[in-house]
Amino acid sequence: MACNPDFVQYIINQCSGAGEIAVKKMIGDYCAYCCGVLFGLICDNNFYVKVTESGKAILKEVILQSPYDGAKDYFYISDVDDRDYLVSLIKATLPALPKPKAKKNPMK
């Protein structure tokens, strides 16, 4: 089942205090980025954040779920209405995630 665009926009708005939020569509669902770092997924109108110890310390409840068949477990975020909570979670999670690789300049 694909995500509702209104839900995707709601998640973007809720997370925007953490930095520049962007999403990229992937087969009906979305990858969520903050300042270029992949931190979560929006799948079937559910929000998931990558598993990190720093993120776990912020969570109200720890629910590990696979967002889709064959995926690693992510933190399932049931409370998407608490903006401050989401921003804190993302800010805690980002430092533990790998930074995006610099794109090679094809002109060199």
All heavy atoms as an XYZ file, in Angstrom:
836
protein
N       0.840     -1.180      0.000
C       0.000      0.000      0.000
C       0.884      1.242      0.000
O       1.834      1.330      0.761
C      -0.885     -0.021      1.252
C      -1.806      1.155      1.347
S      -2.969      0.939      2.695
C      -2.351      2.170      3.814
N       0.591      2.198     -0.832
C       1.374      3.423     -0.940
C       0.987      4.414      0.158
O      -0.070      4.313      0.768
C       1.149      4.045     -2.309
N       1.868      5.363      0.389
C       1.624      6.397      1.396
C       0.682      7.472      0.860
O       0.735      7.823     -0.316
C       2.934      7.077      1.774
S       4.002      6.083      2.794
N      -0.110      7.998      1.753
C      -0.957      9.139      1.449
C      -0.061     10.385      1.423
O       0.668     10.631      2.389
C      -2.033      9.255      2.538
C      -2.941     10.432      2.338
O      -2.517     11.520      1.984
N      -4.205     10.215      2.598
N      -0.109     11.184      0.354
C       0.747     12.377      0.276
C       0.531     13.347      1.448
O       1.480     14.017      1.869
C       0.344     13.023     -1.046
C      -0.254     11.920     -1.853
C      -0.880     10.973     -0.877
N      -0.679     13.425      1.968
C      -0.939     14.305      3.108
C      -0.186     13.828      4.345
O       0.333     14.630      5.120
C      -2.439     14.379      3.421
C      -3.224     15.107      2.340
O      -2.623     15.934      1.613
O      -4.433     14.838      2.213
N      -0.109     12.504      4.551
C       0.629     11.961      5.689
C       2.114     12.254      5.528
O       2.788     12.648      6.490
C       0.388     10.458      5.832
C       1.104      9.855      7.008
C       0.618      9.998      8.288
C       2.294      9.152      6.828
C       1.287      9.465      9.384
C       2.977      8.610      7.917
C       2.464      8.766      9.195
N       2.641     12.083      4.342
C       4.059     12.348      4.075
C       4.371     13.816      4.385
O       5.352     14.127      5.075
C       4.437     11.993      2.622
C       5.867     12.411      2.304
C       4.237     10.503      2.369
N       3.525     14.715      3.910
C       3.741     16.144      4.165
C       3.640     16.456      5.657
O       4.399     17.271      6.182
C       2.740     16.993      3.378
C       3.026     18.481      3.441
C       4.412     18.836      2.912
O       4.778     18.478      1.799
N       5.202     19.537      3.714
N       2.738     15.786      6.358
C       2.597     15.977      7.796
C       3.885     15.585      8.513
O       4.374     16.310      9.392
C       1.413     15.156      8.323
C       1.168     15.324      9.798
C       0.649     16.516     10.301
C       1.456     14.301     10.687
C       0.425     16.679     11.659
C       1.228     14.460     12.049
C       0.712     15.647     12.530
O       0.486     15.802     13.873
N       4.466     14.448      8.147
C       5.722     14.003      8.761
C       6.835     15.005      8.464
O       7.618     15.366      9.357
C       6.110     12.580      8.291
C       5.076     11.558      8.749
C       7.521     12.210      8.763
C       4.943     11.415     10.257
N       6.918     15.474      7.230
C       7.928     16.482      6.868
C       7.774     17.710      7.760
O       8.749     18.214      8.325
C       7.815     16.876      5.377
C       8.206     15.711      4.486
C       8.667     18.110      5.075
C       7.881     15.917      3.020
N       6.555     18.188      7.902
C       6.305     19.375      8.729
C       6.658     19.122     10.192
O       7.260     19.978     10.846
C       4.844     19.812      8.614
C       4.488     20.312      7.236
O       5.354     20.647      6.434
N       3.211     20.338      6.933
N       6.287     17.958     10.702
C       6.551     17.630     12.104
C       8.050     17.552     12.400
O       8.484     17.872     13.491
C       5.885     16.302     12.487
C       4.376     16.356     12.560
C       3.900     17.254     13.676
O       3.656     18.439     13.487
N       3.764     16.684     14.859
N       8.829     17.114     11.438
C      10.266     16.901     11.639
C      11.109     18.118     11.275
O      12.311     18.141     11.551
C      10.732     15.709     10.804
S       9.978     14.145     11.264
N      10.517     19.124     10.681
C      11.278     20.228     10.094
C      12.128     21.018     11.085
O      13.091     21.655     10.683
C      10.349     21.172      9.326
O       9.441     21.795     10.216
N      11.818     20.967     12.369
C      12.641     21.666     13.350
C      14.016     21.052     13.545
O      14.897     21.665     14.147
N      14.232     19.859     13.022
C      15.524     19.174     13.173
C      16.537     19.625     12.130
O      17.733     19.409     12.281
C      15.339     17.663     13.088
N      16.062     20.244     11.067
C      16.933     20.660      9.969
C      16.163     20.565      8.666
O      14.943     20.436      8.659
N      16.887     20.606      7.564
C      16.256     20.545      6.246
C      15.782     19.111      5.972
O      16.590     18.200      5.808
C      17.247     20.974      5.166
C      16.643     20.990      3.778
C      17.659     21.365      2.710
O      18.628     22.076      3.036
O      17.471     20.936      1.570
N      14.473     18.922      5.947
C      13.881     17.600      5.729
C      13.517     17.450      4.258
O      12.918     18.341      3.661
C      12.616     17.399      6.601
C      12.940     17.599      8.077
C      11.990     16.033      6.336
C      13.913     16.602      8.667
N      13.899     16.326      3.697
C      13.555     16.000      2.308
C      13.135     14.535      2.260
O      13.543     13.735      3.105
C      14.759     16.218      1.395
N      12.296     14.216      1.310
C      11.902     12.824      1.101
C      12.137     12.457     -0.357
O      12.068     13.308     -1.232
C      10.425     12.554      1.494
C      10.219     12.742      2.982
C       9.468     13.411      0.707
N      12.428     11.187     -0.571
C      12.578     10.658     -1.925
C      11.682      9.442     -2.037
O      11.713      8.556     -1.181
C      14.032     10.275     -2.216
C      14.942     11.469     -2.301
C      16.339     11.067     -2.689
C      17.239     12.293     -2.714
N      18.635     11.957     -2.953
N      10.902      9.419     -3.095
C       9.953      8.334     -3.295
C      10.683      7.054     -3.692
O      11.630      7.078     -4.477
C       8.950      8.714     -4.374
C       7.732      7.829     -4.389
C       6.633      8.423     -5.240
C       5.384      7.614     -5.018
N       4.220      8.194     -5.649
N      10.224      5.940     -3.105
C      10.755      4.627     -3.471
C       9.592      3.638     -3.505
O       9.050      3.274     -2.465
C      11.855      4.173     -2.512
C      11.378      3.871     -1.125
S      12.562      2.840     -0.262
C      11.476      2.243      1.010
N       9.151      3.302     -4.672
C       8.108      2.298     -4.874
C       6.877      2.550     -3.985
O       6.438      1.697     -3.233
C       8.648      0.868     -4.665
C       9.963      0.698     -5.415
C       7.639     -0.168     -5.134
C      10.694     -0.586     -5.118
N       6.352      3.754     -4.020
C       5.132      4.065     -3.277
C       5.357      4.526     -1.858
O       4.465      5.069     -1.219
N       6.555      4.315     -1.327
C       6.889      4.760      0.009
C       8.017      5.785     -0.102
O       8.403      6.162     -1.200
C       7.292      3.567      0.882
C       6.125      2.618      1.123
O       5.004      3.117      1.365
O       6.320      1.392      1.060
N       8.550      6.243      1.049
C       9.508      7.342      1.017
C      10.675      7.123      1.969
O      10.503      6.626      3.075
C       8.812      8.655      1.421
C       7.767      9.085      0.433
C       6.480      8.553      0.478
C       8.050     10.017     -0.551
C       5.514      8.937     -0.431
C       7.086     10.411     -1.469
C       5.821      9.861     -1.402
O       4.873     10.246     -2.312
N      11.856      7.552      1.520
C      13.033      7.658      2.375
C      13.033      9.086      2.921
O      12.780     10.037      2.182
C      14.317      7.440      1.576
S      14.479      5.764      0.935
N      13.334      9.241      4.211
C      13.349     10.554      4.847
C      14.787     10.960      5.165
O      15.542     10.177      5.751
C      12.509     10.525      6.118
N      15.144     12.175      4.788
C      16.484     12.711      4.970
C      16.428     13.988      5.796
O      15.498     14.780      5.653
C      17.120     13.055      3.612
C      17.320     11.887      2.709
C      16.286     11.398      1.922
C      18.557     11.257      2.631
C      16.467     10.308      1.084
C      18.754     10.165      1.787
C      17.707      9.706      1.017
O      17.890      8.624      0.193
N      17.435     14.193      6.623
C      17.616     15.460      7.324
C      19.021     15.948      7.005
O      19.999     15.233      7.270
C      17.430     15.301      8.826
S      17.560     16.865      9.731
N      19.106     17.114      6.398
C      20.402     17.694      6.012
C      21.220     16.700      5.186
O      22.430     16.573      5.357
C      21.166     18.156      7.241
S      20.267     19.390      8.225
N      20.536     15.959      4.329
C      21.186     15.018      3.425
C      21.464     13.641      3.996
O      21.970     12.776      3.298
N      21.144     13.412      5.274
C      21.412     12.125      5.925
C      20.110     11.320      6.008
O      19.102     11.811      6.528
C      21.991     12.331      7.348
C      22.191     10.996      8.050
C      23.299     13.105      7.281
N      20.146     10.104      5.485
C      18.985      9.215      5.552
C      18.771      8.790      6.998
O      19.640      8.168      7.601
C      19.212      7.979      4.673
C      18.138      6.900      4.723
C      16.804      7.422      4.192
C      18.575      5.682      3.935
N      17.619      9.165      7.569
C      17.362      8.833      8.968
C      16.119      7.985      9.167
O      15.918      7.416     10.240
C      17.243     10.098      9.832
C      15.970     10.869      9.606
C      14.837     10.599     10.362
C      15.896     11.855      8.650
C      13.655     11.304     10.164
C      14.736     12.564      8.430
C      13.609     12.289      9.191
N      15.260      7.883      8.152
C      14.033      7.131      8.369
C      13.291      6.802      7.092
O      13.730      7.137      5.986
N      12.160      6.146      7.299
C      11.290      5.736      6.199
C       9.851      6.072      6.542
O       9.456      6.036      7.707
C      11.401      4.233      5.957
C      12.767      3.687      5.581
C      12.742      2.157      5.592
C      13.204      4.198      4.222
N       9.085      6.366      5.505
C       7.640      6.543      5.636
C       7.028      5.486      4.725
O       7.154      5.566      3.506
C       7.199      7.952      5.224
C       7.987      9.012      5.992
C       5.693      8.125      5.453
C       7.806     10.435      5.465
N       6.436      4.474      5.337
C       5.911      3.330      4.584
C       4.491      3.017      5.057
O       4.250      2.906      6.266
C       6.779      2.093      4.798
S       8.492      2.288      4.275
N       3.592      2.855      4.118
C       2.210      2.482      4.433
C       1.613      3.382      5.515
O       0.950      2.919      6.436
C       2.120      1.018      4.874
C       2.523      0.066      3.760
O       2.317      0.416      2.581
O       3.043     -1.013      4.066
N       1.876      4.684      5.408
C       1.384      5.681      6.373
C       1.853      5.404      7.793
O       1.137      5.661      8.766
C      -0.138      5.819      6.300
C      -0.586      6.446      5.003
O       0.157      7.207      4.383
N      -1.777      6.132      4.575
N       3.072      4.888      7.910
C       3.733      4.700      9.193
C       5.116      5.339      9.094
O       5.711      5.409      8.018
C       3.885      3.214      9.534
C       2.546      2.569      9.801
O       1.815      2.973     10.695
N       2.212      1.561      9.007
N       5.628      5.786     10.240
C       6.917      6.460     10.285
C       7.916      5.604     11.054
O       7.613      5.102     12.139
C       6.748      7.826     10.955
C       7.991      8.666     10.991
C       8.792      8.818      9.868
C       8.352      9.336     12.150
C       9.934      9.599      9.900
C       9.482     10.125     12.196
C      10.276     10.259     11.072
N       9.097      5.439     10.477
C      10.158      4.614     11.049
C      11.456      5.411     11.075
O      11.746      6.151     10.140
C      10.389      3.360     10.210
C       9.166      2.500     10.047
C       8.272      2.708      9.000
C       8.896      1.477     10.943
C       7.144      1.916      8.852
C       7.775      0.677     10.805
C       6.901      0.908      9.755
O       5.785      0.117      9.626
N      12.248      5.214     12.131
C      13.532      5.888     12.264
C      14.609      4.822     12.445
O      14.394      3.810     13.127
C      13.517      6.864     13.465
C      14.895      7.434     13.743
C      12.524      7.999     13.208
N      15.774      5.072     11.832
C      16.880      4.119     11.939
C      17.247      3.868     13.397
O      17.176      4.764     14.231
C      18.103      4.632     11.178
C      17.974      4.507      9.680
C      19.307      4.755      9.027
C      19.247      4.312      7.584
N      20.577      4.155      7.019
N      17.669      2.661     13.660
C      18.019      2.246     15.014
C      19.404      2.769     15.388
O      20.387      2.505     14.682
C      17.989      0.704     15.139
C      18.489      0.255     16.501
C      16.585      0.178     14.866
N      19.458      3.528     16.480
C      20.719      3.978     17.075
C      20.542      3.967     18.592
O      19.415      4.067     19.091
C      21.100      5.417     16.637
O      20.112      6.332     17.119
C      21.228      5.541     15.122
N      21.653      3.847     19.299
C      21.585      3.875     20.773
C      21.138      5.247     21.263
O      20.369      5.357     22.216
C      22.932      3.496     21.391
C      23.237      2.021     21.297
C      22.200      1.137     21.988
O      21.779      1.448     23.122
O      21.804      0.120     21.382
N      21.619      6.304     20.609
C      21.238      7.656     21.025
C      19.759      7.915     20.775
O      19.096      8.589     21.571
C      22.107      8.699     20.332
O      22.111      8.491     18.926
N      19.224      7.363     19.710
C      17.796      7.490     19.435
C      16.974      6.688     20.424
O      15.927      7.140     20.906
N      17.458      5.511     20.760
C      16.754      4.643     21.711
C      16.568      5.338     23.060
O      15.543      5.174     23.721
C      17.531      3.338     21.882
C      16.850      2.314     22.740
C      17.667      1.026     22.794
C      16.987     -0.039     23.609
N      17.774     -1.274     23.647
N      17.550      6.132     23.456
C      17.489      6.839     24.737
C      16.373      7.892     24.757
O      15.880      8.240     25.824
C      18.834      7.497     25.031
N      15.953      8.361     23.597
C      14.920      9.400     23.493
C      13.519      8.794     23.387
O      12.536      9.413     23.780
C      15.173     10.280     22.233
C      16.529     10.951     22.293
C      14.066     11.294     22.002
C      16.678     12.036     23.315
N      13.421      7.583     22.857
C      12.114      6.992     22.550
C      11.205      6.879     23.768
O      11.644      6.507     24.855
C      12.292      5.595     21.949
C      12.842      5.538     20.536
C      13.077      4.088     20.133
C      11.915      6.218     19.550
N       9.922      7.174     23.541
C       8.895      6.977     24.573
C       8.622      5.488     24.748
O       8.370      5.019     25.852
C       7.604      7.698     24.182
C       7.727      9.201     24.168
C       6.426      9.843     23.739
C       6.534     11.349     23.701
N       5.288     11.975     23.243
N       8.629      4.759     23.644
C       8.475      3.307     23.668
C       9.312      2.729     22.532
O       9.355      3.281     21.449
C       7.004      2.891     23.526
C       6.329      3.359     22.250
C       4.873      2.944     22.145
O       4.452      2.040     22.877
O       4.166      3.522     21.318
N       9.994      1.633     22.821
C      10.855      1.003     21.815
C      10.061     -0.103     21.126
O       9.727     -1.118     21.736
C      12.136      0.428     22.448
C      12.975     -0.279     21.394
C      12.929      1.528     23.134
N       9.740      0.149     19.853
C       9.053     -0.849     19.034
C       9.910     -1.045     17.788
O      10.065     -0.122     16.992
C       7.633     -0.391     18.626
C       6.787     -0.091     19.858
C       6.973     -1.449     17.741
C       5.449      0.559     19.533
N      10.481     -2.223     17.650
C      11.272     -2.539     16.468
C      10.389     -3.250     15.461
O       9.730     -4.232     15.802
C      12.463     -3.415     16.840
C      13.547     -2.743     17.669
C      14.563     -3.763     18.140
C      14.226     -1.647     16.874
N      10.372     -2.734     14.230
C       9.591     -3.336     13.158
C      10.327     -3.179     11.843
O      11.065     -2.223     11.644
C       8.231     -2.648     13.003
C       7.199     -3.019     13.997
C       5.849     -2.371     13.664
O       5.750     -1.464     12.850
N       4.813     -2.839     14.324
N      10.044     -4.093     10.962
C      10.535     -3.976      9.593
C       9.500     -3.188      8.799
O       8.329     -3.571      8.771
C      10.716     -5.379      8.993
O      11.087     -5.276      7.653
N       9.890     -2.096      8.177
C       8.924     -1.280      7.440
C       8.340     -1.966      6.194
O       7.261     -1.618      5.742
C       9.700     -0.039      7.040
C      11.089     -0.226      7.496
C      11.212     -1.513      8.213
N       9.072     -2.926      5.661
C       8.593     -3.688      4.504
C       9.343     -5.013      4.474
O      10.374     -5.166      5.129
C       8.779     -2.907      3.187
C      10.196     -2.455      2.930
C      11.104     -3.268      2.250
C      10.641     -1.216      3.368
C      12.395     -2.872      2.016
C      11.953     -0.802      3.149
C      12.818     -1.630      2.474
O      14.109     -1.236      2.244
N       8.824     -5.957      3.747
C       9.436     -7.291      3.676
C      10.890     -7.198      3.243
O      11.215     -6.553      2.250
C       8.679     -8.188      2.692
C       7.317     -8.598      3.206
O       7.094     -8.528      4.435
O       6.467     -8.992      2.385
N      11.750     -7.833      4.008
C      13.169     -7.887      3.670
C      14.002     -6.748      4.241
O      15.215     -6.759      4.116
N      13.358     -5.764      4.882
C      14.096     -4.630      5.445
C      14.592     -4.952      6.851
O      14.030     -5.793      7.545
C      13.201     -3.395      5.496
N      15.658     -4.256      7.256
C      16.120     -4.343      8.635
C      15.070     -3.717      9.539
O      14.227     -2.944      9.091
C      17.419     -3.544      8.808
C      18.625     -4.128      8.131
C      19.870     -3.401      8.613
C      20.434     -2.553      7.501
N      21.614     -1.809      7.893
N      15.156     -4.037     10.827
C      14.262     -3.403     11.786
C      14.607     -1.931     11.951
O      15.783     -1.551     11.936
C      14.349     -4.090     13.150
C      13.564     -5.385     13.212
O      12.701     -5.610     12.337
O      13.798     -6.169     14.139
N      13.575     -1.139     12.110
C      13.672      0.283     12.420
C      12.851      0.524     13.677
O      12.038     -0.305     14.062
C      13.054      1.117     11.292
C      13.937      1.351     10.091
C      14.366      0.308      9.278
C      14.325      2.638      9.740
C      15.153      0.535      8.164
C      15.118      2.880      8.622
C      15.524      1.823      7.848
O      16.306      2.058      6.752
N      13.049      1.690     14.290
C      12.150      2.086     15.363
C      10.831      2.515     14.730
O      10.812      3.399     13.875
C      12.711      3.265     16.173
C      13.937      2.951     16.973
C      15.042      3.785     16.927
C      13.991      1.847     17.818
C      16.174      3.528     17.688
C      15.119      1.571     18.576
C      16.209      2.408     18.507
N       9.744      1.898     15.136
C       8.414      2.312     14.699
C       7.986      3.459     15.610
O       8.018      3.328     16.836
C       7.415      1.159     14.796
C       5.991      1.601     14.628
C       5.509      2.007     13.389
C       5.129      1.633     15.720
C       4.200      2.422     13.237
C       3.817      2.050     15.577
C       3.363      2.445     14.336
O       2.066      2.873     14.189
N       7.599      4.574     15.026
C       7.232      5.759     15.797
C       5.708      5.891     15.777
O       5.116      6.276     14.764
C       7.896      7.032     15.229
C       9.397      6.825     15.041
C       7.583      8.233     16.118
C      10.162      6.410     16.280
N       5.102      5.561     16.906
C       3.635      5.600     16.981
C       3.116      7.007     17.261
O       2.010      7.349     16.855
C       3.129      4.631     18.052
O       3.653      4.974     19.314
N       3.914      7.845     17.936
C       3.481      9.197     18.279
C       4.102     10.189     17.302
O       5.189     10.703     17.542
C       3.870      9.543     19.717
C       3.374     10.916     20.143
O       2.695     11.600     19.344
O       3.657     11.310     21.288
N       3.408     10.439     16.213
C       3.909     11.390     15.218
C       3.315     12.779     15.415
O       3.619     13.694     14.650
C       3.653     10.898     13.771
C       4.419      9.627     13.485
C       2.176     10.736     13.491
N       2.477     12.947     16.436
C       1.826     14.235     16.666
C       2.620     15.156     17.587
O       2.336     16.342     17.672
C       0.420     14.019     17.234
C      -0.475     13.292     16.244
O      -0.361     13.556     15.030
O      -1.276     12.456     16.687
N       3.620     14.624     18.293
C       4.443     15.412     19.204
C       5.678     15.898     18.451
O       6.689     15.200     18.349
C       4.826     14.569     20.421
C       5.580     15.353     21.475
O       6.119     16.440     21.167
O       5.646     14.865     22.614
N       5.577     17.105     17.948
C       6.631     17.675     17.114
C       7.968     17.759     17.855
O       9.018     17.411     17.319
C       6.191     19.054     16.629
C       7.181     19.754     15.740
C       6.688     21.165     15.393
N       7.724     21.890     14.712
C       7.743     22.120     13.412
N       6.773     21.686     12.658
N       8.723     22.797     12.872
N       7.960     18.235     19.101
C       9.200     18.376     19.867
C       9.879     17.028     20.067
O      11.105     16.921     20.014
C       8.930     19.040     21.220
C       8.500     20.503     21.078
O       8.846     21.135     20.061
O       7.817     21.000     21.994
N       9.090     16.010     20.299
C       9.597     14.649     20.465
C      10.297     14.173     19.195
O      11.414     13.653     19.235
C       8.438     13.728     20.844
C       8.709     12.256     20.794
C       9.690     11.662     21.580
C       7.945     11.421     19.979
C       9.917     10.298     21.549
C       8.155     10.059     19.945
C       9.147      9.505     20.725
O       9.355      8.150     20.694
N       9.657     14.362     18.050
C      10.245     13.933     16.782
C      11.532     14.685     16.488
O      12.528     14.089     16.059
C       9.247     14.112     15.635
C       8.009     13.235     15.671
C       7.115     13.532     14.482
C       8.373     11.763     15.711
N      11.526     15.986     16.724
C      12.728     16.789     16.483
C      13.872     16.312     17.387
O      15.006     16.136     16.933
C      12.429     18.291     16.690
C      13.714     19.115     16.739
C      11.510     18.799     15.581
N      13.587     16.068     18.664
C      14.614     15.570     19.593
C      15.151     14.220     19.149
O      16.360     13.974     19.196
C      14.035     15.439     21.001
O      13.672     16.683     21.505
N      14.253     13.343     18.710
C      14.652     12.014     18.256
C      15.573     12.095     17.044
O      16.619     11.448     16.990
C      13.415     11.172     17.939
C      13.666      9.795     17.339
C      14.501      8.931     18.276
C      12.344      9.127     17.009
N      15.220     12.919     16.085
C      16.029     13.052     14.872
C      17.386     13.675     15.205
O      18.431     13.199     14.753
C      15.290     13.860     13.796
C      14.057     13.088     13.338
C      16.206     14.173     12.613
C      13.062     13.906     12.569
N      17.385     14.715     16.027
C      18.652     15.360     16.403
C      19.564     14.402     17.161
O      20.782     14.458     17.022
C      18.382     16.611     17.230
C      17.899     17.775     16.401
C      17.721     19.016     17.263
C      17.362     20.218     16.420
N      17.240     21.437     17.252
N      18.996     13.513     17.957
C      19.801     12.524     18.682
C      20.305     11.431     17.750
O      21.401     10.897     17.932
C      18.979     11.909     19.811
N      19.527     11.092     16.750
C      19.842      9.997     15.832
C      20.919     10.387     14.809
O      21.811      9.588     14.507
C      18.566      9.539     15.106
O      17.627      9.074     16.077
C      18.841      8.439     14.096
N      20.848     11.583     14.281
C      21.719     11.986     13.169
C      23.214     11.792     13.417
O      23.908     11.279     12.532
C      21.440     13.435     12.770
C      20.157     13.678     11.989
C      20.006     15.161     11.687
C      20.106     12.867     10.717
N      23.757     12.186     14.573
C      25.209     12.034     14.747
C      25.706     10.586     14.673
O      26.873     10.347     14.370
C      25.461     12.615     16.149
C      24.314     13.529     16.394
C      23.144     12.901     15.693
N      24.830      9.629     14.925
C      25.224      8.215     14.902
C      25.122      7.594     13.504
O      25.497      6.439     13.324
C      24.354      7.428     15.882
N      24.637      8.348     12.542
C      24.440      7.812     11.188
C      25.568      8.243     10.263
O      26.145      9.313     10.437
C      23.095      8.300     10.629
C      21.868      7.860     11.413
C      20.611      8.487     10.815
C      21.746      6.348     11.434
N      25.863      7.415      9.250
C      26.916      7.783      8.300
C      26.502      9.000      7.474
O      25.335      9.156      7.114
C      27.062      6.545      7.412
C      25.860      5.714      7.645
C      25.265      6.117      8.957
N      27.477      9.842      7.236
C      27.242     11.028      6.410
C      27.168     10.608      4.939
O      27.774      9.620      4.537
C      28.374     12.046      6.598
C      28.584     12.454      8.036
C      27.339     13.095      8.622
C      27.494     13.423     10.077
N      26.723     12.580     10.984
N      26.424     11.377      4.129
C      26.342     11.024      2.711
C      27.708     11.153      2.040
O      28.497     12.021      2.405
C      25.339     12.037      2.147
C      25.256     13.135      3.139
C      25.672     12.572      4.464
N      27.957     10.270      1.105
C      29.218     10.306      0.383
C      29.184     11.460     -0.609
O      28.157     11.745     -1.220
C      29.443      8.987     -0.358
C      29.640      7.822      0.582
C      29.813      6.531     -0.170
C      29.939      5.399      0.832
N      29.860      4.111      0.230
N      30.325     12.108     -0.762
C      30.426     13.194     -1.725
C      30.286     12.633     -3.135
O      30.851     11.585     -3.448
C      31.751     13.917     -1.561
N      29.536     13.332     -3.943
C      29.344     12.884     -5.322
C      30.603     13.219     -6.124
O      31.207     14.278     -5.965
C      28.131     13.587     -5.947
C      26.844     13.161     -5.308
C      25.671     13.824     -5.979
C      24.382     13.379     -5.287
N      23.206     14.002     -5.850
N      30.992     12.277     -6.955
C      32.175     12.479     -7.788
C      31.830     13.453     -8.906
O      30.745     13.378     -9.490
C      32.657     11.163     -8.369
C      33.194     10.226     -7.320
C      33.698      8.950     -7.946
C      34.192      8.029     -6.845
N      34.644      6.760     -7.383
N      32.746     14.315     -9.193
C      32.563     15.285    -10.264
C      32.912     14.606    -11.588
O      34.060     14.253    -11.815
C      33.453     16.514    -10.029
C      33.198     17.605    -11.048
O      32.562     17.376    -12.071
N      33.713     18.790    -10.761
N      31.912     14.406    -12.466
C      32.187     13.717    -13.741
C      33.066     14.531    -14.678
O      33.574     14.011    -15.649
C      30.796     13.497    -14.334
C      29.949     14.555    -13.712
C      30.528     14.808    -12.342
N      33.293     15.802    -14.396
C      34.086     16.666    -15.270
C      35.583     16.503    -15.013
O      36.392     17.011    -15.754
C      33.696     18.139    -15.058
C      32.210     18.372    -15.347
S      31.741     17.843    -16.989
C      31.963     19.353    -17.865
N      35.959     15.804    -13.936
C      37.391     15.642    -13.635
C      37.965     14.453    -14.340
O      37.383     13.491    -14.614
C      37.596     15.498    -12.133
C      37.377     16.803    -11.429
C      37.739     16.648     -9.962
C      37.584     17.977     -9.256
N      37.948     17.919     -7.875
